[in-house]
Amino acid sequence: MGAARRFAVLHHLDLFAYAGAFSSAAPQGGDWPPAKEGAPAFNGQVKLFWIACGKDDFLFDRNNKFIAELEKRGVGHEYKVSEGGHDWQVWRRYLSELAPRLFR
């Protein structure tokens, strides 16, 4: 399964309105629907697309490139950069920050 498929929200706007990605293997390039078709449908359906990554995570550069693509294409999102690497202690903090914002 390609990295773009891991972001289910990018391919199933009819099923998801909230999405969170913690230290993810973010898709690169334009192989995802909002990049190909434009951002209006995504921004109209998705209420929160929350992405977070630690500065010491081996996926930090990849996430930054993905964020640059989102911004370039006008895809709504929130990006949190934190201290830490690719581990559960970092993700646990992310979950405690994201969970209260879901399904408002």
Chimera marker file (.cmm) of the C-alpha trace (Angstrom):
<marker_set name="trace">
<marker id="1" x="0.000" y="0.000" z="0.000" r="1" g="1" b="0" radius="0.5"/>
<marker id="2" x="1.472" y="3.342" z="-1.025" r="1" g="1" b="0" radius="0.5"/>
<marker id="3" x="1.952" y="6.169" z="1.450" r="1" g="1" b="0" radius="0.5"/>
<marker id="4" x="-0.882" y="8.170" z="-0.124" r="1" g="1" b="0" radius="0.5"/>
<marker id="5" x="-3.306" y="5.325" z="0.629" r="1" g="1" b="0" radius="0.5"/>
<marker id="6" x="-2.373" y="5.515" z="4.315" r="1" g="1" b="0" radius="0.5"/>
<marker id="7" x="-4.091" y="8.892" z="4.477" r="1" g="1" b="0" radius="0.5"/>
<marker id="8" x="-7.582" y="7.494" z="4.038" r="1" g="1" b="0" radius="0.5"/>
<marker id="9" x="-9.133" y="10.948" z="4.410" r="1" g="1" b="0" radius="0.5"/>
<marker id="10" x="-7.439" y="12.021" z="1.173" r="1" g="1" b="0" radius="0.5"/>
<marker id="11" x="-9.301" y="9.335" z="-0.758" r="1" g="1" b="0" radius="0.5"/>
<marker id="12" x="-12.606" y="9.050" z="1.081" r="1" g="1" b="0" radius="0.5"/>
<marker id="13" x="-14.035" y="12.497" z="1.678" r="1" g="1" b="0" radius="0.5"/>
<marker id="14" x="-17.457" y="10.906" z="1.949" r="1" g="1" b="0" radius="0.5"/>
<marker id="15" x="-16.381" y="8.965" z="5.067" r="1" g="1" b="0" radius="0.5"/>
<marker id="16" x="-14.122" y="11.282" z="7.068" r="1" g="1" b="0" radius="0.5"/>
<marker id="17" x="-14.523" y="14.798" z="8.430" r="1" g="1" b="0" radius="0.5"/>
<marker id="18" x="-11.733" y="14.623" z="11.023" r="1" g="1" b="0" radius="0.5"/>
<marker id="19" x="-8.250" y="13.165" z="10.599" r="1" g="1" b="0" radius="0.5"/>
<marker id="20" x="-5.075" y="13.109" z="12.622" r="1" g="1" b="0" radius="0.5"/>
<marker id="21" x="-1.627" y="11.984" z="11.542" r="1" g="1" b="0" radius="0.5"/>
<marker id="22" x="1.154" y="11.443" z="14.031" r="1" g="1" b="0" radius="0.5"/>
<marker id="23" x="4.720" y="11.149" z="12.678" r="1" g="1" b="0" radius="0.5"/>
<marker id="24" x="3.326" y="9.800" z="9.452" r="1" g="1" b="0" radius="0.5"/>
<marker id="25" x="4.887" y="8.561" z="6.249" r="1" g="1" b="0" radius="0.5"/>
<marker id="26" x="3.205" y="11.447" z="4.459" r="1" g="1" b="0" radius="0.5"/>
<marker id="27" x="2.562" y="11.196" z="0.725" r="1" g="1" b="0" radius="0.5"/>
<marker id="28" x="5.025" y="12.965" z="-1.514" r="1" g="1" b="0" radius="0.5"/>
<marker id="29" x="4.318" y="14.637" z="-4.821" r="1" g="1" b="0" radius="0.5"/>
<marker id="30" x="0.836" y="14.957" z="-6.234" r="1" g="1" b="0" radius="0.5"/>
<marker id="31" x="-0.460" y="11.408" z="-5.994" r="1" g="1" b="0" radius="0.5"/>
<marker id="32" x="-3.537" y="12.201" z="-3.897" r="1" g="1" b="0" radius="0.5"/>
<marker id="33" x="-6.936" y="13.630" z="-4.875" r="1" g="1" b="0" radius="0.5"/>
<marker id="34" x="-6.738" y="17.178" z="-3.438" r="1" g="1" b="0" radius="0.5"/>
<marker id="35" x="-3.430" y="17.649" z="-5.269" r="1" g="1" b="0" radius="0.5"/>
<marker id="36" x="-4.899" y="16.418" z="-8.546" r="1" g="1" b="0" radius="0.5"/>
<marker id="37" x="-8.398" y="17.869" z="-8.352" r="1" g="1" b="0" radius="0.5"/>
<marker id="38" x="-7.941" y="20.928" z="-6.153" r="1" g="1" b="0" radius="0.5"/>
<marker id="39" x="-8.689" y="21.709" z="-2.550" r="1" g="1" b="0" radius="0.5"/>
<marker id="40" x="-12.308" y="22.997" z="-2.504" r="1" g="1" b="0" radius="0.5"/>
<marker id="41" x="-13.987" y="19.617" z="-2.028" r="1" g="1" b="0" radius="0.5"/>
<marker id="42" x="-11.501" y="18.616" z="0.657" r="1" g="1" b="0" radius="0.5"/>
<marker id="43" x="-11.801" y="21.911" z="2.509" r="1" g="1" b="0" radius="0.5"/>
<marker id="44" x="-15.597" y="21.769" z="2.306" r="1" g="1" b="0" radius="0.5"/>
<marker id="45" x="-15.820" y="18.291" z="3.797" r="1" g="1" b="0" radius="0.5"/>
<marker id="46" x="-12.908" y="17.924" z="6.211" r="1" g="1" b="0" radius="0.5"/>
<marker id="47" x="-13.393" y="19.912" z="9.389" r="1" g="1" b="0" radius="0.5"/>
<marker id="48" x="-9.985" y="19.093" z="10.879" r="1" g="1" b="0" radius="0.5"/>
<marker id="49" x="-6.867" y="17.669" z="9.242" r="1" g="1" b="0" radius="0.5"/>
<marker id="50" x="-4.335" y="17.690" z="12.075" r="1" g="1" b="0" radius="0.5"/>
<marker id="51" x="-0.754" y="16.633" z="11.418" r="1" g="1" b="0" radius="0.5"/>
<marker id="52" x="2.038" y="16.495" z="13.994" r="1" g="1" b="0" radius="0.5"/>
<marker id="53" x="5.663" y="15.456" z="13.943" r="1" g="1" b="0" radius="0.5"/>
<marker id="54" x="8.628" y="15.747" z="16.286" r="1" g="1" b="0" radius="0.5"/>
<marker id="55" x="11.778" y="17.616" z="15.289" r="1" g="1" b="0" radius="0.5"/>
<marker id="56" x="13.880" y="14.506" z="15.936" r="1" g="1" b="0" radius="0.5"/>
<marker id="57" x="11.598" y="12.135" z="14.022" r="1" g="1" b="0" radius="0.5"/>
<marker id="58" x="13.198" y="10.478" z="11.001" r="1" g="1" b="0" radius="0.5"/>
<marker id="59" x="10.037" y="11.463" z="9.073" r="1" g="1" b="0" radius="0.5"/>
<marker id="60" x="10.269" y="15.161" z="9.973" r="1" g="1" b="0" radius="0.5"/>
<marker id="61" x="11.595" y="16.296" z="6.575" r="1" g="1" b="0" radius="0.5"/>
<marker id="62" x="8.996" y="14.207" z="4.769" r="1" g="1" b="0" radius="0.5"/>
<marker id="63" x="6.201" y="15.776" z="6.831" r="1" g="1" b="0" radius="0.5"/>
<marker id="64" x="7.559" y="19.265" z="6.152" r="1" g="1" b="0" radius="0.5"/>
<marker id="65" x="7.520" y="18.571" z="2.401" r="1" g="1" b="0" radius="0.5"/>
<marker id="66" x="3.925" y="17.351" z="2.649" r="1" g="1" b="0" radius="0.5"/>
<marker id="67" x="2.914" y="20.461" z="4.594" r="1" g="1" b="0" radius="0.5"/>
<marker id="68" x="4.539" y="22.631" z="1.914" r="1" g="1" b="0" radius="0.5"/>
<marker id="69" x="2.427" y="20.825" z="-0.720" r="1" g="1" b="0" radius="0.5"/>
<marker id="70" x="-0.746" y="21.308" z="1.310" r="1" g="1" b="0" radius="0.5"/>
<marker id="71" x="-0.028" y="25.006" z="1.686" r="1" g="1" b="0" radius="0.5"/>
<marker id="72" x="0.878" y="25.415" z="-1.983" r="1" g="1" b="0" radius="0.5"/>
<marker id="73" x="-2.403" y="23.825" z="-3.033" r="1" g="1" b="0" radius="0.5"/>
<marker id="74" x="-4.600" y="25.509" z="-0.422" r="1" g="1" b="0" radius="0.5"/>
<marker id="75" x="-5.552" y="22.300" z="1.390" r="1" g="1" b="0" radius="0.5"/>
<marker id="76" x="-6.770" y="23.105" z="4.895" r="1" g="1" b="0" radius="0.5"/>
<marker id="77" x="-4.737" y="21.614" z="7.718" r="1" g="1" b="0" radius="0.5"/>
<marker id="78" x="-3.094" y="22.265" z="11.064" r="1" g="1" b="0" radius="0.5"/>
<marker id="79" x="0.539" y="21.318" z="11.610" r="1" g="1" b="0" radius="0.5"/>
<marker id="80" x="2.153" y="20.880" z="14.994" r="1" g="1" b="0" radius="0.5"/>
<marker id="81" x="5.907" y="20.574" z="15.350" r="1" g="1" b="0" radius="0.5"/>
<marker id="82" x="7.068" y="19.331" z="18.722" r="1" g="1" b="0" radius="0.5"/>
<marker id="83" x="10.144" y="18.153" z="20.513" r="1" g="1" b="0" radius="0.5"/>
<marker id="84" x="10.810" y="14.429" z="20.332" r="1" g="1" b="0" radius="0.5"/>
<marker id="85" x="11.225" y="11.601" z="17.899" r="1" g="1" b="0" radius="0.5"/>
<marker id="86" x="9.276" y="8.695" z="16.475" r="1" g="1" b="0" radius="0.5"/>
<marker id="87" x="7.917" y="7.097" z="19.642" r="1" g="1" b="0" radius="0.5"/>
<marker id="88" x="4.774" y="6.451" z="21.654" r="1" g="1" b="0" radius="0.5"/>
<marker id="89" x="5.501" y="9.109" z="24.274" r="1" g="1" b="0" radius="0.5"/>
<marker id="90" x="5.291" y="11.798" z="21.593" r="1" g="1" b="0" radius="0.5"/>
<marker id="91" x="2.159" y="10.264" z="20.043" r="1" g="1" b="0" radius="0.5"/>
<marker id="92" x="0.504" y="10.009" z="23.445" r="1" g="1" b="0" radius="0.5"/>
<marker id="93" x="0.840" y="13.769" z="23.855" r="1" g="1" b="0" radius="0.5"/>
<marker id="94" x="-0.542" y="14.279" z="20.346" r="1" g="1" b="0" radius="0.5"/>
<marker id="95" x="-3.551" y="12.104" z="21.094" r="1" g="1" b="0" radius="0.5"/>
<marker id="96" x="-4.329" y="14.016" z="24.274" r="1" g="1" b="0" radius="0.5"/>
<marker id="97" x="-4.229" y="17.255" z="22.285" r="1" g="1" b="0" radius="0.5"/>
<marker id="98" x="-6.227" y="16.009" z="19.298" r="1" g="1" b="0" radius="0.5"/>
<marker id="99" x="-8.912" y="13.874" z="20.966" r="1" g="1" b="0" radius="0.5"/>
<marker id="100" x="-10.860" y="16.727" z="22.618" r="1" g="1" b="0" radius="0.5"/>
<marker id="101" x="-11.157" y="18.443" z="19.237" r="1" g="1" b="0" radius="0.5"/>
<marker id="102" x="-12.791" y="15.532" z="17.448" r="1" g="1" b="0" radius="0.5"/>
<marker id="103" x="-16.464" y="15.454" z="16.528" r="1" g="1" b="0" radius="0.5"/>
<marker id="104" x="-17.371" y="18.930" z="17.727" r="1" g="1" b="0" radius="0.5"/>
<link id1="1" id2="2" r="1" g="1" b="0" radius="0.2"/>
<link id1="2" id2="3" r="1" g="1" b="0" radius="0.2"/>
<link id1="3" id2="4" r="1" g="1" b="0" radius="0.2"/>
<link id1="4" id2="5" r="1" g="1" b="0" radius="0.2"/>
<link id1="5" id2="6" r="1" g="1" b="0" radius="0.2"/>
<link id1="6" id2="7" r="1" g="1" b="0" radius="0.2"/>
<link id1="7" id2="8" r="1" g="1" b="0" radius="0.2"/>
<link id1="8" id2="9" r="1" g="1" b="0" radius="0.2"/>
<link id1="9" id2="10" r="1" g="1" b="0" radius="0.2"/>
<link id1="10" id2="11" r="1" g="1" b="0" radius="0.2"/>
<link id1="11" id2="12" r="1" g="1" b="0" radius="0.2"/>
<link id1="12" id2="13" r="1" g="1" b="0" radius="0.2"/>
<link id1="13" id2="14" r="1" g="1" b="0" radius="0.2"/>
<link id1="14" id2="15" r="1" g="1" b="0" radius="0.2"/>
<link id1="15" id2="16" r="1" g="1" b="0" radius="0.2"/>
<link id1="16" id2="17" r="1" g="1" b="0" radius="0.2"/>
<link id1="17" id2="18" r="1" g="1" b="0" radius="0.2"/>
<link id1="18" id2="19" r="1" g="1" b="0" radius="0.2"/>
<link id1="19" id2="20" r="1" g="1" b="0" radius="0.2"/>
<link id1="20" id2="21" r="1" g="1" b="0" radius="0.2"/>
<link id1="21" id2="22" r="1" g="1" b="0" radius="0.2"/>
<link id1="22" id2="23" r="1" g="1" b="0" radius="0.2"/>
<link id1="23" id2="24" r="1" g="1" b="0" radius="0.2"/>
<link id1="24" id2="25" r="1" g="1" b="0" radius="0.2"/>
<link id1="25" id2="26" r="1" g="1" b="0" radius="0.2"/>
<link id1="26" id2="27" r="1" g="1" b="0" radius="0.2"/>
<link id1="27" id2="28" r="1" g="1" b="0" radius="0.2"/>
<link id1="28" id2="29" r="1" g="1" b="0" radius="0.2"/>
<link id1="29" id2="30" r="1" g="1" b="0" radius="0.2"/>
<link id1="30" id2="31" r="1" g="1" b="0" radius="0.2"/>
<link id1="31" id2="32" r="1" g="1" b="0" radius="0.2"/>
<link id1="32" id2="33" r="1" g="1" b="0" radius="0.2"/>
<link id1="33" id2="34" r="1" g="1" b="0" radius="0.2"/>
<link id1="34" id2="35" r="1" g="1" b="0" radius="0.2"/>
<link id1="35" id2="36" r="1" g="1" b="0" radius="0.2"/>
<link id1="36" id2="37" r="1" g="1" b="0" radius="0.2"/>
<link id1="37" id2="38" r="1" g="1" b="0" radius="0.2"/>
<link id1="38" id2="39" r="1" g="1" b="0" radius="0.2"/>
<link id1="39" id2="40" r="1" g="1" b="0" radius="0.2"/>
<link id1="40" id2="41" r="1" g="1" b="0" radius="0.2"/>
<link id1="41" id2="42" r="1" g="1" b="0" radius="0.2"/>
<link id1="42" id2="43" r="1" g="1" b="0" radius="0.2"/>
<link id1="43" id2="44" r="1" g="1" b="0" radius="0.2"/>
<link id1="44" id2="45" r="1" g="1" b="0" radius="0.2"/>
<link id1="45" id2="46" r="1" g="1" b="0" radius="0.2"/>
<link id1="46" id2="47" r="1" g="1" b="0" radius="0.2"/>
<link id1="47" id2="48" r="1" g="1" b="0" radius="0.2"/>
<link id1="48" id2="49" r="1" g="1" b="0" radius="0.2"/>
<link id1="49" id2="50" r="1" g="1" b="0" radius="0.2"/>
<link id1="50" id2="51" r="1" g="1" b="0" radius="0.2"/>
<link id1="51" id2="52" r="1" g="1" b="0" radius="0.2"/>
<link id1="52" id2="53" r="1" g="1" b="0" radius="0.2"/>
<link id1="53" id2="54" r="1" g="1" b="0" radius="0.2"/>
<link id1="54" id2="55" r="1" g="1" b="0" radius="0.2"/>
<link id1="55" id2="56" r="1" g="1" b="0" radius="0.2"/>
<link id1="56" id2="57" r="1" g="1" b="0" radius="0.2"/>
<link id1="57" id2="58" r="1" g="1" b="0" radius="0.2"/>
<link id1="58" id2="59" r="1" g="1" b="0" radius="0.2"/>
<link id1="59" id2="60" r="1" g="1" b="0" radius="0.2"/>
<link id1="60" id2="61" r="1" g="1" b="0" radius="0.2"/>
<link id1="61" id2="62" r="1" g="1" b="0" radius="0.2"/>
<link id1="62" id2="63" r="1" g="1" b="0" radius="0.2"/>
<link id1="63" id2="64" r="1" g="1" b="0" radius="0.2"/>
<link id1="64" id2="65" r="1" g="1" b="0" radius="0.2"/>
<link id1="65" id2="66" r="1" g="1" b="0" radius="0.2"/>
<link id1="66" id2="67" r="1" g="1" b="0" radius="0.2"/>
<link id1="67" id2="68" r="1" g="1" b="0" radius="0.2"/>
<link id1="68" id2="69" r="1" g="1" b="0" radius="0.2"/>
<link id1="69" id2="70" r="1" g="1" b="0" radius="0.2"/>
<link id1="70" id2="71" r="1" g="1" b="0" radius="0.2"/>
<link id1="71" id2="72" r="1" g="1" b="0" radius="0.2"/>
<link id1="72" id2="73" r="1" g="1" b="0" radius="0.2"/>
<link id1="73" id2="74" r="1" g="1" b="0" radius="0.2"/>
<link id1="74" id2="75" r="1" g="1" b="0" radius="0.2"/>
<link id1="75" id2="76" r="1" g="1" b="0" radius="0.2"/>
<link id1="76" id2="77" r="1" g="1" b="0" radius="0.2"/>
<link id1="77" id2="78" r="1" g="1" b="0" radius="0.2"/>
<link id1="78" id2="79" r="1" g="1" b="0" radius="0.2"/>
<link id1="79" id2="80" r="1" g="1" b="0" radius="0.2"/>
<link id1="80" id2="81" r="1" g="1" b="0" radius="0.2"/>
<link id1="81" id2="82" r="1" g="1" b="0" radius="0.2"/>
<link id1="82" id2="83" r="1" g="1" b="0" radius="0.2"/>
<link id1="83" id2="84" r="1" g="1" b="0" radius="0.2"/>
<link id1="84" id2="85" r="1" g="1" b="0" radius="0.2"/>
<link id1="85" id2="86" r="1" g="1" b="0" radius="0.2"/>
<link id1="86" id2="87" r="1" g="1" b="0" radius="0.2"/>
<link id1="87" id2="88" r="1" g="1" b="0" radius="0.2"/>
<link id1="88" id2="89" r="1" g="1" b="0" radius="0.2"/>
<link id1="89" id2="90" r="1" g="1" b="0" radius="0.2"/>
<link id1="90" id2="91" r="1" g="1" b="0" radius="0.2"/>
<link id1="91" id2="92" r="1" g="1" b="0" radius="0.2"/>
<link id1="92" id2="93" r="1" g="1" b="0" radius="0.2"/>
<link id1="93" id2="94" r="1" g="1" b="0" radius="0.2"/>
<link id1="94" id2="95" r="1" g="1" b="0" radius="0.2"/>
<link id1="95" id2="96" r="1" g="1" b="0" radius="0.2"/>
<link id1="96" id2="97" r="1" g="1" b="0" radius="0.2"/>
<link id1="97" id2="98" r="1" g="1" b="0" radius="0.2"/>
<link id1="98" id2="99" r="1" g="1" b="0" radius="0.2"/>
<link id1="99" id2="100" r="1" g="1" b="0" radius="0.2"/>
<link id1="100" id2="101" r="1" g="1" b="0" radius="0.2"/>
<link id1="101" id2="102" r="1" g="1" b="0" radius="0.2"/>
<link id1="102" id2="103" r="1" g="1" b="0" radius="0.2"/>
<link id1="103" id2="104" r="1" g="1" b="0" radius="0.2"/>
</marker_set>
